[in-house]
Amino acid sequence: MLPPIMHLHLEAERNALRWSIERMIQEVRSHQPGGCLMAQYLAHMLLLLQALRIHLAKDHPGTGWFYALADKHLSSAIRAIHAEPAKNWTLAELGETAGMSRWVFAERFKASVGETPIEYLSRWRMLLACDRLEKGDDPISVVAPALGYQSESAFSKAFKRVIGCSPRQYRGQGNSASEARPAP
């Protein structure tokens, strides 16, 4: 998603990246235990995140949840979905969370994310379900209500629609199951 080269026009942007690079160099040169690991984490945390923030702040048009996170209104709705995936969210509640009318919110979300808020909620729930099915041994009757489904049947139908197989089949696939996961 990022361009191959980013121009840092503001002094504050240059200073933030300069500090990050200098801190990484200090870690590598200090020969302290864990210095190389610290430098790797600093590279990811500081440089990548700083570059992402700068890129998003430039008002580059884009589609996907990544770009929606740069929008303070849409990001508040996405954070709410992530915080309470089992909640029976309505478009009106999500719009209110975003501080927008239902219609404006729905249009802006679809234009920015590339899917409706309810489709996003469903896909997020399925990502969580995939994770629980891969890593846990909870029965589907426990996973379904934990993700906002009133019945195992409703959950299984939604899972099959989004993932392409039943939850039981997905769980039985083991390590190859992650190939069927929807993208974030």
BAFI-3210 file (N, C-alpha, C; in Angstrom, 3 decimals, decimal comma, padded with zeros to 6 digits):
// residues 184
n [1|2|3|4|5|6|7|8|9|10|11|12|13|14|15|16|17|18|19|20|21|22|23|24|25|26|27|28|29|30|31|32|33|34|35|36|37|38|39|40|41|42|43|44|45|46|47|48|49|50|51|52|53|54|55|56|57|58|59|60|61|62|63|64|65|66|67|68|69|70|71|72|73|74|75|76|77|78|79|80|81|82|83|84|85|86|87|88|89|90|91|92|93|94|95|96|97|98|99|100|101|102|103|104|105|106|107|108|109|110|111|112|113|114|115|116|117|118|119|120|121|122|123|124|125|126|127|128|129|130|131|132|133|134|135|136|137|138|139|140|141|142|143|144|145|146|147|148|149|150|151|152|153|154|155|156|157|158|159|160|161|162|163|164|165|166|167|168|169|170|171|172|173|174|175|176|177|178|179|180|181|182|183|184]
n.u [000,805|002,033|003,878|006,923|008,843|008,962|008,440|009,562|008,259|007,794|009,446|009,037|008,290|010,663|012,357|011,202|011,577|014,362|015,103|014,174|015,821|018,352|018,068|017,820|020,365|021,918|021,097|022,057|024,828|025,454|025,811|024,404|022,615|020,075|019,991|020,013|017,557|015,910|016,447|015,311|012,594|012,179|012,538|010,299|008,173|008,633|009,710|008,152|005,507|005,581|006,030|003,650|001,770|002,501|002,020|-000,765|-001,645|-001,379|-003,632|-004,097|-006,014|-007,648|-008,679|-009,990|-009,750|-007,495|-007,129|-009,464|-008,974|-007,562|-009,435|-011,130|-013,811|-014,757|-012,894|-013,573|-015,936|-014,997|-013,244|-015,142|-016,595|-014,558|-014,070|-016,452|-017,492|-019,583|-021,848|-025,120|-024,965|-026,340|-026,833|-027,543|-026,617|-023,850|-023,355|-024,003|-021,997|-019,865|-020,407|-022,049|-024,724|-026,840|-027,073|-025,036|-022,807|-022,903|-022,501|-019,973|-018,367|-018,577|-017,415|-014,830|-013,887|-014,665|-016,628|-019,831|-020,700|-021,925|-021,211|-018,473|-018,451|-019,438|-017,393|-015,245|-016,111|-015,953|-013,217|-012,363|-013,713|-012,425|-009,896|-010,462|-011,402|-009,135|-007,211|-008,388|-010,487|-013,126|-016,563|-018,700|-021,128|-020,474|-018,751|-020,361|-022,438|-020,657|-019,721|-021,850|-024,005|-027,238|-027,854|-026,381|-026,825|-027,356|-024,864|-023,250|-024,248|-023,572|-020,811|-020,146|-020,958|-019,135|-016,549|-016,541|-016,731|-018,007|-017,959|-017,077|-015,765|-013,744|-012,334|-011,425|-009,559|-007,146|-003,809|-003,907|-006,139|-005,950|-005,646|-008,160|-009,114|-010,656|-009,402|-008,044]
n.v [-001,201|001,163|003,813|003,403|005,327|007,915|011,294|013,472|016,245|017,965|019,370|018,235|015,631|014,662|014,899|013,060|010,593|010,650|010,564|007,983|006,363|007,002|006,029|003,293|002,756|003,292|001,163|-001,081|-000,589|-000,533|-003,046|-004,365|-006,898|-008,254|-006,128|-006,196|-007,379|-005,451|-003,345|-004,384|-004,482|-001,777|-000,834|-001,901|-000,879|001,921|003,028|001,860|002,297|005,061|005,838|004,865|006,481|009,027|008,680|008,202|010,634|012,291|012,459|010,551|008,967|005,908|002,484|000,405|-001,025|-000,023|002,574|003,666|003,824|006,134|008,052|009,905|009,619|007,224|005,467|005,400|003,942|001,508|000,763|000,391|-001,801|-003,717|-003,811|-004,767|-007,247|-009,083|-007,674|-006,688|-004,911|-002,072|-000,208|002,398|002,672|002,365|004,532|006,594|006,189|006,914|009,535|010,514|010,793|007,994|007,368|008,929|007,928|005,210|005,459|006,718|004,857|002,603|003,646|004,134|001,763|-000,258|-002,080|-002,694|-001,459|-003,517|-005,797|-005,669|-006,026|-008,643|-010,034|-009,471|-010,791|-013,385|-013,668|-013,644|-015,921|-017,886|-017,781|-018,636|-021,209|-022,395|-022,199|-022,918|-025,136|-024,850|-025,686|-025,252|-024,323|-022,655|-020,787|-019,477|-017,794|-016,134|-014,545|-013,094|-014,438|-015,800|-018,456|-021,690|-022,625|-020,275|-019,063|-021,010|-020,914|-018,266|-018,424|-020,339|-018,921|-016,766|-017,915|-020,256|-022,880|-025,199|-024,496|-026,775|-028,242|-026,429|-026,359|-028,978|-028,898|-028,070|-026,849|-026,033|-024,553|-021,791|-020,713|-020,340|-018,203|-014,986|-011,867|-009,245]
n.w [000,000|000,560|-001,010|-003,008|-002,410|-000,049|000,473|002,889|003,966|006,093|008,883|011,400|010,742|009,611|011,841|013,642|012,336|012,136|014,849|015,441|013,839|014,856|017,467|016,978|015,935|018,211|019,834|018,419|018,391|021,098|022,109|024,065|025,880|023,928|022,187|019,335|018,847|019,985|018,216|015,884|016,614|017,099|014,520|013,231|014,804|015,057|012,608|010,486|011,409|011,705|009,066|007,937|009,266|008,319|005,603|005,597|006,577|004,454|002,925|000,902|-001,508|-000,973|-000,633|001,828|005,151|006,356|005,337|006,265|008,953|009,226|009,182|011,456|012,188|010,953|012,005|014,696|014,668|013,659|015,705|017,721|016,715|016,750|019,486|020,553|019,164|019,355|019,803|018,827|016,404|014,796|011,783|012,380|015,049|014,672|012,994|014,749|016,643|015,097|014,859|012,868|010,449|009,744|006,990|005,738|007,062|006,232|003,447|003,333|004,695|003,032|000,689|001,572|002,880|001,197|001,472|003,007|006,311|007,806|006,381|006,846|009,647|009,766|008,415|010,134|012,432|011,442|011,037|013,691|014,512|012,964|014,109|016,716|016,161|015,098|017,146|019,542|021,483|021,889|021,680|018,813|019,594|021,660|020,545|018,626|020,019|021,361|019,401|018,578|017,389|017,329|017,176|016,668|014,142|012,614|012,836|011,578|008,952|008,215|008,493|006,531|004,254|004,214|004,568|003,086|003,758|006,227|009,802|011,200|009,211|008,641|011,073|011,063|009,039|010,014|009,932|007,278|007,162|007,482|004,977|003,970|005,344|005,573|004,271|006,374]
ca.u [000,000|002,886|004,686|008,310|009,605|008,126|009,125|009,222|008,284|007,740|010,586|008,632|008,351|012,087|012,904|010,690|012,272|015,774|015,218|013,980|017,024|019,444|017,818|018,152|021,832|022,407|020,825|022,959|026,209|025,671|026,135|023,678|021,781|018,801|020,094|019,588|016,109|015,325|016,549|014,304|011,281|012,120|012,345|008,897|007,273|008,837|009,851|006,997|004,320|005,737|005,811|002,214|001,072|002,791|001,313|-002,192|-001,898|-001,257|-004,919|-004,050|-007,224|-007,423|-009,804|-009,662|-009,852|-006,281|-007,391|-010,556|-008,421|-007,071|-010,623|-011,483|-015,191|-014,840|-012,062|-014,289|-016,877|-014,212|-012,802|-016,308|-016,839|-013,492|-014,200|-017,664|-017,950|-020,804|-022,990|-026,027|-024,796|-027,183|-026,220|-027,796|-025,696|-022,491|-023,330|-023,964|-020,648|-018,976|-020,803|-022,576|-026,032|-026,761|-026,868|-023,706|-021,853|-022,916|-021,885|-018,540|-017,731|-018,506|-016,447|-013,483|-013,499|-014,925|-017,754|-020,731|-020,319|-022,429|-020,330|-017,212|-018,714|-019,541|-016,055|-014,456|-016,545|-015,450|-011,778|-012,278|-014,149|-011,332|-008,851|-010,917|-011,492|-007,772|-006,393|-009,104|-011,291|-014,505|-017,547|-019,316|-022,239|-019,905|-018,165|-021,434|-022,963|-019,559|-019,503|-023,076|-025,002|-028,273|-027,899|-025,282|-027,224|-027,135|-023,422|-022,719|-024,631|-022,748|-019,434|-020,019|-021,082|-017,925|-015,318|-016,640|-016,909|-018,639|-016,983|-016,501|-014,791|-012,616|-011,566|-010,796|-008,480|-005,895|-002,931|-004,257|-007,360|-005,702|-005,754|-009,541|-009,430|-010,831|-008,383|-008,517]
ca.v [000,000|002,347|004,080|002,984|006,451|008,915|012,558|014,070|017,683|018,711|019,181|017,315|014,277|014,304|014,742|011,817|009,468|010,750|010,047|006,530|005,750|007,170|005,113|001,943|002,681|003,175|-000,196|-002,021|-000,295|-000,666|-004,448|-004,807|-008,068|-007,944|-004,908|-006,440|-007,596|-004,138|-002,589|-004,923|-004,019|-000,336|-000,651|-002,143|000,011|003,340|003,417|001,480|003,015|006,478|005,961|004,683|007,680|010,121|008,363|008,410|012,054|013,029|012,389|009,723|008,164|004,478|001,689|-000,640|-000,607|000,727|003,982|004,109|004,120|007,508|008,903|009,829|009,158|005,804|004,671|005,183|002,839|000,275|000,419|-000,116|-003,153|-004,588|-003,930|-005,532|-007,932|-009,847|-006,767|-006,673|-003,568|-001,599|000,878|003,636|002,726|002,595|005,921|007,431|006,028|007,676|010,938|010,827|010,209|006,608|007,332|009,470|006,946|004,026|005,824|006,997|003,600|001,778|004,258|004,039|000,400|-001,139|-002,949|-002,034|-001,688|-004,815|-006,797|-005,602|-006,656|-010,089|-010,543|-009,397|-011,907|-014,635|-013,719|-014,058|-017,320|-018,698|-017,817|-019,496|-022,593|-022,893|-022,221|-023,388|-026,335|-024,548|-026,166|-024,207|-023,783|-021,617|-019,768|-018,727|-016,652|-015,234|-013,646|-012,367|-015,223|-016,314|-019,914|-022,367|-022,716|-018,961|-018,896|-021,919|-020,373|-017,082|-018,894|-020,976|-017,874|-015,937|-018,706|-021,233|-024,226|-025,153|-024,361|-028,089|-028,555|-025,514|-026,843|-030,233|-028,660|-027,829|-025,762|-025,526|-023,773|-020,351|-020,290|-019,971|-017,009|-013,728|-010,842|-008,266]
ca.w [000,000|000,631|-002,197|-002,811|-001,854|000,606|000,704|004,168|003,727|007,335|009,780|012,469|010,185|009,495|013,190|014,230|011,713|012,503|016,210|015,380|013,263|015,827|018,584|016,499|015,844|019,589|020,314|017,757|018,794|022,544|022,386|025,255|025,597|023,286|021,392|017,946|018,881|020,226|016,970|014,959|017,041|016,847|013,076|012,918|015,530|014,824|011,207|009,689|011,857|011,385|007,619|007,701|009,719|007,389|004,356|005,803|006,809|003,192|002,231|-000,293|-001,601|-000,953|-000,177|002,784|006,550|006,666|005,051|007,133|010,273|009,223|009,287|012,879|012,338|010,610|012,924|015,958|014,433|013,530|017,061|018,450|016,194|017,245|020,931|020,889|017,947|019,591|019,932|017,683|015,858|013,694|011,028|013,117|016,196|014,174|012,535|015,946|017,200|014,218|014,895|011,542|010,179|009,277|005,543|005,433|007,567|005,359|002,159|003,540|005,065|001,814|-000,227|002,130|003,214|000,051|001,812|003,947|007,703|008,260|005,762|007,582|010,934|009,537|008,083|011,358|013,273|010,880|011,354|015,090|014,571|012,422|015,117|017,823|015,696|014,893|018,359|020,721|021,306|022,270|020,704|017,988|020,386|022,519|019,662|017,954|020,789|021,724|018,266|018,269|016,660|018,224|017,135|015,986|012,737|011,987|012,760|010,555|007,628|007,964|008,338|005,210|003,237|004,189|004,507|002,004|004,301|007,545|010,895|011,519|008,157|008,831|012,220|010,668|008,070|010,739|009,494|005,949|007,312|007,390|003,569|003,718|006,119|004,824|004,539|007,364]
c.u [000,845|003,624|006,132|009,179|008,610|008,968|008,630|009,379|008,341|008,945|010,254|008,684|009,795|012,691|012,457|011,401|013,759|015,983|015,104|015,233|018,195|019,278|018,146|019,656|022,431|022,222|021,805|024,386|026,475|026,058|025,518|022,874|020,429|018,821|019,623|018,081|015,382|015,353|015,524|012,913|011,129|011,890|010,892|007,990|007,423|008,864|008,615|005,757|004,411|005,489|004,325|001,435|001,281|002,021|-000,184|-002,532|-001,874|-002,545|-004,836|-005,341|-006,862|-008,644|-009,290|-009,702|-008,652|-006,514|-008,512|-010,057|-007,879|-008,218|-011,138|-012,911|-015,302|-014,033|-012,758|-015,307|-016,133|-013,709|-013,951|-016,643|-015,808|-013,618|-015,381|-018,206|-019,257|-022,042|-023,823|-026,047|-025,818|-026,427|-026,386|-026,844|-024,270|-022,336|-023,244|-022,581|-019,641|-019,305|-021,356|-023,998|-025,837|-026,402|-025,467|-022,625|-021,761|-022,225|-020,375|-017,778|-017,536|-017,454|-015,016|-013,025|-013,705|-016,016|-018,620|-020,257|-020,764|-021,622|-018,986|-017,357|-018,751|-018,173|-015,147|-014,816|-015,979|-013,942|-011,569|-012,673|-013,050|-010,226|-009,233|-010,977|-010,101|-007,042|-007,076|-009,848|-012,724|-015,452|-018,180|-020,475|-021,765|-019,362|-019,260|-021,969|-021,880|-019,284|-020,803|-024,136|-025,955|-028,334|-026,670|-025,560|-026,965|-025,641|-022,837|-023,038|-023,748|-021,302|-019,223|-020,087|-019,774|-016,669|-015,354|-016,746|-017,554|-017,565|-016,321|-015,458|-013,541|-011,719|-010,808|-009,644|-007,139|-005,115|-003,277|-005,505|-007,114|-005,756|-007,156|-009,959|-009,667|-009,723|-008,932|-009,086]
c.v [001,262|002,563|003,672|004,067|007,425|010,161|013,155|015,576|018,493|018,375|018,188|015,866|013,801|014,056|013,432|010,608|009,474|010,188|008,522|005,834|005,849|006,221|003,678|001,762|002,532|001,753|-001,204|-001,828|-000,542|-002,085|-004,928|-006,061|-007,633|-006,719|-005,090|-006,653|-006,272|-003,298|-003,077|-004,420|-002,514|-000,057|-000,843|-001,095|001,472|003,709|003,079|002,260|004,505|006,711|005,811|005,930|008,844|009,906|008,633|009,878|012,865|013,021|011,647|008,927|006,685|003,774|000,607|-000,100|000,215|002,223|004,527|004,456|005,540|008,517|008,797|009,330|007,661|004,956|004,451|004,057|001,510|-000,170|-000,164|-001,543|-004,114|-004,819|-004,816|-006,261|-008,694|-008,967|-006,805|-005,264|-003,285|-000,487|002,206|003,770|003,002|004,022|006,884|007,369|006,848|009,166|011,414|010,283|008,813|006,552|007,813|008,489|005,750|004,311|006,008|005,716|002,739|002,335|004,067|002,604|-000,558|-002,157|-002,212|-002,285|-003,064|-005,952|-006,841|-006,304|-008,177|-010,701|-010,518|-010,545|-013,234|-014,777|-014,186|-015,524|-018,242|-018,858|-018,756|-020,963|-023,206|-023,129|-022,809|-024,673|-026,122|-025,131|-024,987|-023,566|-022,707|-020,461|-018,885|-017,569|-015,658|-014,223|-013,006|-013,130|-015,874|-017,835|-020,453|-022,436|-021,394|-018,698|-019,754|-021,436|-019,179|-017,491|-019,490|-019,937|-017,081|-016,767|-019,744|-022,675|-024,087|-024,963|-025,698|-028,493|-027,697|-026,000|-028,117|-030,067|-028,399|-026,662|-025,227|-024,655|-022,286|-019,842|-019,820|-018,702|-015,804|-012,753|-009,854|-007,032]
c.w [000,000|-000,683|-001,942|-002,177|-001,228|000,848|002,014|004,038|005,019|008,222|010,887|011,991|010,108|010,870|013,832|013,642|012,055|013,905|016,211|014,876|014,234|017,008|018,189|016,427|017,237|020,115|019,716|018,245|020,275|022,960|023,699|024,901|025,007|022,391|019,958|017,869|019,082|018,945|015,948|015,324|016,839|015,372|012,699|013,540|015,107|013,349|010,386|010,108|011,557|009,896|007,287|008,109|008,764|006,090|004,504|005,974|005,522|002,382|000,910|-000,369|-001,618|-000,433|000,749|004,194|006,977|006,454|005,931|008,525|010,361|009,358|010,723|013,100|012,080|011,584|014,255|015,805|014,328|014,897|017,879|018,009|016,762|018,753|021,334|019,660|018,129|019,693|018,654|017,085|014,773|012,989|011,759|014,304|015,749|013,663|013,701|016,600|016,399|014,218|013,560|011,422|009,604|007,791|005,170|005,875|006,610|004,036|002,305|003,882|003,822|000,850|000,281|002,326|002,050|000,309|002,811|005,377|008,212|007,627|006,490|008,935|010,784|009,251|009,312|012,297|012,757|011,081|012,794|015,242|014,065|013,456|016,264|017,407|015,506|016,217|019,585|020,449|021,792|021,224|019,963|018,740|021,368|021,670|019,068|018,789|021,197|020,619|017,774|017,506|017,654|018,254|016,407|014,489|012,000|011,823|011,638|009,150|007,258|007,714|006,953|004,093|003,099|003,924|003,387|002,459|005,675|008,615|011,245|010,472|008,331|009,961|011,848|009,697|008,741|010,183|008,117|006,004|007,101|005,957|003,256|004,442|005,222|005,188|005,555|006,715]
res [m|l|p|p|i|m|h|l|h|l|e|a|e|r|n|a|l|r|w|s|i|e|r|m|i|q|e|v|r|s|h|q|p|g|g|c|l|m|a|q|y|l|a|h|m|l|l|l|l|q|a|l|r|i|h|l|a|k|d|h|p|g|t|g|w|f|y|a|l|a|d|k|h|l|s|s|a|i|r|a|i|h|a|e|p|a|k|n|w|t|l|a|e|l|g|e|t|a|g|m|s|r|w|v|f|a|e|r|f|k|a|s|v|g|e|t|p|i|e|y|l|s|r|w|r|m|l|l|a|c|d|r|l|e|k|g|d|d|p|i|s|v|v|a|p|a|l|g|y|q|s|e|s|a|f|s|k|a|f|k|r|v|i|g|c|s|p|r|q|y|r|g|q|g|n|s|a|s|e|a|r|p|a|p]
***
